[in-house]
């Protein structure tokens, strides 16, 4: 049976019994087939935190917090975001039928907050590499373009570091893709832990990664790579190449080209 978070001091705006409204909402949702996941739950599971959510409508100054708490509970029961939204829309019709105008207004604010959260999650997911969680190729290049423009505007410094795992293809072929994926995730985790909060890290594809370090010079990059190497002591060796704005160039293309050439020079030196 799911845990139901009942609020001890609810002072919402509904005049009708919150329990009755919740039961009616669930019955409608089941009858309309709006929330298929509810079918496999027992009655208490179907209701879950819905009665307390209804009772709390209008009491919270932050509808996003109320919506998020409710959505987390429903999603933990296996409801997809589309089903959570459908259930809230059904609840809106139930409130309309009972003349609960004030509660309906509060619910609309909760729906808007939930949609905003889901949209933000989807947007962030679209910018992330699914294996490592780092910025993907497109998102990293977009961030690079923004930061290069900002650095030129304010006469700031930045460093672009490209990184490549040495002999990764051999390892992947020998150990298998599962082990290869594990190594890529471990490298991404080390890269994230090494970067500062102002920096950006991404996976450009395969075993190619990048870091964008703000207000950085050669000393900053040297220290960054040293810290990364310590975290990767048991991992595959890594080649790196860096380019600096404004010393090496003032455009994204110039930085990428030079960093790429330095990366492959480093790789060749390691292989010699």
N, C-alpha and C positions, 0 to 999 in steps of 0.2 A: 504494500500500500504506500503511495507516495506521501512524502511529508507535506503537510499543508501549513503554511505560515500564516496563522491567524493573528491579526493585529489586535492587541488588548484594548486599545483606546481609539476605535474608529469613529470618526465624526464626518463621514461623507454626506452627500446631499441626496441620496436616494430615499424616497419615502416608502416605496414598496419593499417587502422583505428581500434582502439581498440573496438569500438562499433560493427563494422562489424564482427570482429573476435568473439566477444561474442555472437552475434546473430547466427552466423554459428555454434558455439559450442553448443548452446542451441538446435538449430534445429537438429543437429546430435544426441545429447543425447536423444531428444524426439523420433526421428525416429528409433533409435536403441533400445529404451526402457531401456537405461542404467541408467536413473535416474527417476524412476516411480513417485516420489513425485512432480516432476516438472509439471506433467499433470494437477494437481488440482490448480495450481497457474495461475494468470493472466499473461499477457506478461511482464509487468514490474516486477512482482514477480519472473518470470522465469529468467529474466536477473539480477535482484538484483544488487549486487556489482560486478558482473563479468566484466563489461566493465572497471571499475576503477582498478580492480585487474589486468587485462590484460595490461592496460596502465602503471601500476606501476612495471611490471616485469623488473628486472634488475636495478631498481633505489635504492633498499633497500640493505644495507649491511647485514641485518639480514633476510634471507629468512624465518626463523621460525616465525618471527613477522608478516610478510606479509601473510604467509599461515594461521596463527592462526586467524588473523583478518577476512580473507575471510571465513575460516571454521566456525567461530562463527556466522557470518551472515547467511551462508547457513544452518547451523544446527538450527538456530532460526526460519527458515522457515519450519522446519520439515524434512529436509534431514538427513538421517542416515549417519554415517561416511563412510560406504561403497559407498553411493551415491555421497558424496563429492569427494571421491577418484576416482570414475568412471567418474565424470564430469571433474576432472583435467586431467585424461588420455585422454578423448575425446578432451579436449583443446590442449593437446600435439599433437594429430594427425592433428588438424586444423592448428597449428603453423607449423608443418612439411609441410603441403600442400602449405603453403604460403612462404616457405623458410625462416622462421623466426628462424634461428639457434641460435642466441644469446638469444632471448626470450625463446626458448625451453630449453636452458641450465639453464636459471634462473628458469623456471617452474620446471624442474627436481629437483632442489635444494629445491623448495617449497614442492614438492611431498614428497621428502625424509624427510623433516622437519615435515610434517603433519603425515606421517606414524609413525615417531618416537614418536610424541605426542600421537597418538591413542594407539600405542603399550604400551607406558608408562602408560596411563590411564587404559588400560585393565589389565596390570600387577599389578597396585596398587589396582584395584577393586578386583582382585583375592585374594589379601592379606587382604582384609577388610571384617569384619562381615557386612552383608547387612542391618541388623536392626540398629546397633549402629554406624557403621563407624569405630569402633576400629579394631586393628589387630585381625585377627581370630586366632583360636587355633594353626594352623600350623605355621602361620607367627610369632606369639608371641614366640612359642617354638624355632623357628629358630633364632629369635633375642636374646633370652636368651642364646642359645648355643654360639653365636658369642661373646656376652658380657662377658660370663663366661670365655671363652678362652682368651679374651683380658685382663680381670682383672687378670687372673693367670700370663699372660705373663709380665704385667707391675706392678704386685704387688699392684693392685688397690682394692678398696672396692666396693661392690654393695649389694643391698638388694632386695630380691624377696618378694613381698607381694601378698598373695592370699586373695580374698574377696568374700563373699557370702551373698546374701540378705536373711535375716531371714524370715521364714514363707512365702516365696514368692509363693510357690505352693498353699497355702491356699488362699492367696490374688487373685492369678490368677484364681483359680476355682470359687471364690466368685464374683469377679468383672468382669471377662471375659478377653479374650486374648487381646482385644484392650487396655484395661486399663493396663494389664500386660506389653504389648509392650511399652506403654507410660512411665511406671516406669523404664523399662530397658534403654530406650533412655535417660531419665532424669539422671539416675545413670551414664551412660556412659559420658554424657556431664559434669557432676560434676567431674568425675574422670579425664577427659581430662583437665578441667580447673585447677584442683589441681596439676597435674603433671608439672614438669619443662620441658623445651624444650629438655633437654638431656635425659629425662626419656621415657619409653615406656609403653603403656597401651593396654590391650587386653581383649576380651571376649572369655573365654575358652569354653563356652557352657552354655545354660540355663541361670541361674542367677549367674554363676561363672565368676569372673573377676580376672585380675591380673595386677600388676604394677611392673615394673623393674626400680629401682632407682639407678642411678650411683653415685659413690663416696658417699655412704650413710651408716649411722650407726643407732643405736637404736634411737638416738635423732632425726635424719632425718625422720625416719619412724613414730615416735610418733607425730611429727609436721605435717607430711603429713596426717595422719589419723585424727588429730584434725581439720585441714582445711577442709578435706572432710566431716567430720561430720557436720560442720557449714553449708556447702552447701546443706546437705541432712537433714536439721532440720525437714522438713515436709515429708520426705520420710520414707520408711520402715527401721528398724534397720539393721545394717550390722555387720557381724562377719569378723574378719581378723586374718591372721597368717603370720608371717614374718620369713625369714631365711636370714643369712648374710654370705657373702664370704669376708674374709677367715675364720671367727670365727666359723661358723657352718658347713662348708663343702667347697669343692673346685670343685665339679662337679654339673652339672645341676640336676642330679638325686637326689643327696643328698639335695640340696636346695629345690627341689620340695617336696620331701618326708617329710622333717622337717616342711616346711611352711604349708603343708597340715595337718599334725598332730596338729600343733598349731592352725590352723584355726578351726578344729573341737573341740579342747579343749575350744576355746573361745566360740564357738556356744553352747556347752554343758553347760558352765558356765552361759551364758545368759538365757538358757532355765530353769535353776535350780530355 
